[in-house]
Amino acid sequence: MTVVRIGPHRLYLGDAYGIRPTLGRMDADVMDPPYKFRAEGGGHYRKARKGMEQIIEEKLHEGFDHSIINPLLCGAVVVFCHNDQLAKLLPYIDGNFERPVVCMWQKINPQPVANKHYRPDAEPYIHAWSRGHHPSGGMNELFRIVTARSSRGKEKFGHATVKPDAVMDKIVRNVRGSTICDPFMGTGSTGVAAIRAGRTFTGIEHNPRHFATAVARCTAAWEGQQSA
Ligand SMILES: C[S@@+](CC[C@H](N)C(=O)[O-])C[C@H]1O[C@@H](n2cnc3c(N)ncnc32)[C@H](O)[C@@H]1O
């Protein structure tokens, strides 16, 4: 296992399910795990579904083990998911946290529709918290919908599912406390937002190429924050 330290922040190269329980309690786990959805098909829209082959190759459509969301290890959790996952994920979270709510962000440039699914121009994420970790900024701010262009992650960072800075900045502002962990950090979008906001970030990623991108992005965010 490799650990890179960037100021007070720690980035781990390795498996989230093995590493996260060893890191202790954080104020919030903010995660964008592999979604569970049908990535095949698309008919004549297939060519326009950019990033889908990489998603299949990296198994980013096969879902994740919900047990990584552990109320003993975090005061609050923010978890992105596909619309189809909500029915299973919400009961799991509801039993483990005081209150879960479903929030949305709006994508200006969604992938074309496939498999008779809705055009995914609004993406959900669940924000749930235990007592003492109520979101910052009140409920209006929590439910505010950020409209953003999907990050063109494949072209810029070689990753098919990079979250936009505006979305991550808003989510980090909603989270109370100082320590934030992202066990599926990909290219480090949560880390960039957390570091810029003066929080202490811990991230885990098992793909060495994405890990290197996360280290570069978080280092730049840290240096920017130091010189501000
Ligand atoms: C949906 S992507 C996250 C993208 C990220 N939000 C960003 O903006 O770059 C999920 C990431 O989790 C990583 N991943 C999947 N399973 C993992 C595991 N067991 N341990 C660590 N990382 C894992 C994948 O390699 C992928 O980069």
The ligand as an SDF file (V2000), in Angstrom:
LIG
                    3D

 27 29  0  0  0  0  0  0  0  0999 V2000
  -17.0950    6.8520   -9.9810 C   0  0  0  0  0  0  0  0  0  0  0  0
  -15.3690    6.8720   -9.8530 S   0  0  0  0  0  0  0  0  0  0  0  0
  -15.0100    8.3000   -8.8670 C   0  0  0  0  0  0  0  0  0  0  0  0
  -14.6750    9.5050   -9.7070 C   0  0  0  0  0  0  0  0  0  0  0  0
  -14.3530   10.7310   -8.8710 C   0  0  0  0  0  0  0  0  0  0  0  0
  -15.5210   11.2460   -8.2030 N   0  0  0  0  0  0  0  0  0  0  0  0
  -13.7290   11.8340   -9.7000 C   0  0  0  0  0  0  0  0  0  0  0  0
  -14.3080   12.9140   -9.7880 O   0  0  0  0  0  0  0  0  0  0  0  0
  -12.6840   11.5890  -10.2970 O   0  0  0  0  0  0  0  0  0  0  0  0
  -15.0860    5.5640   -8.7210 C   0  0  0  0  0  0  0  0  0  0  0  0
  -13.6190    5.2900   -8.4910 C   0  0  0  0  0  0  0  0  0  0  0  0
  -13.5040    4.2740   -7.4930 O   0  0  0  0  0  0  0  0  0  0  0  0
  -12.3880    3.4640   -7.8180 C   0  0  0  0  0  0  0  0  0  0  0  0
  -12.5970    2.1730   -7.1300 N   0  0  0  0  0  0  0  0  0  0  0  0
  -13.5030    1.2190   -7.4510 C   0  0  0  0  0  0  0  0  0  0  0  0
  -13.4270    0.2030   -6.5690 N   0  0  0  0  0  0  0  0  0  0  0  0
  -12.4750    0.5400   -5.6620 C   0  0  0  0  0  0  0  0  0  0  0  0
  -11.9510   -0.0920   -4.5030 C   0  0  0  0  0  0  0  0  0  0  0  0
  -12.4000   -1.2820   -4.0970 N   0  0  0  0  0  0  0  0  0  0  0  0
  -10.9810    0.5330   -3.8120 N   0  0  0  0  0  0  0  0  0  0  0  0
  -10.5110    1.7530   -4.2080 C   0  0  0  0  0  0  0  0  0  0  0  0
  -10.9520    2.3980   -5.3070 N   0  0  0  0  0  0  0  0  0  0  0  0
  -11.9330    1.7980   -6.0320 C   0  0  0  0  0  0  0  0  0  0  0  0
  -12.3820    3.3680   -9.3260 C   0  0  0  0  0  0  0  0  0  0  0  0
  -11.1090    3.0680   -9.8510 O   0  0  0  0  0  0  0  0  0  0  0  0
  -12.8690    4.7770   -9.7160 C   0  0  0  0  0  0  0  0  0  0  0  0
  -11.7990    5.6500  -10.0090 O   0  0  0  0  0  0  0  0  0  0  0  0
  1  2  1  0
  2  3  1  0
  2 10  1  0
  3  4  1  0
  4  5  1  0
  5  6  1  0
  5  7  1  0
  7  8  2  0
  7  9  1  0
 10 11  1  0
 11 12  1  0
 11 26  1  0
 12 13  1  0
 13 14  1  0
 13 24  1  0
 14 15  1  0
 14 23  1  0
 15 16  2  0
 16 17  1  0
 17 18  1  0
 17 23  2  0
 18 19  1  0
 18 20  2  0
 20 21  1  0
 21 22  2  0
 22 23  1  0
 24 25  1  0
 24 26  1  0
 26 27  1  0
M  CHG  2   2   1   9  -1
M  END
$$$$
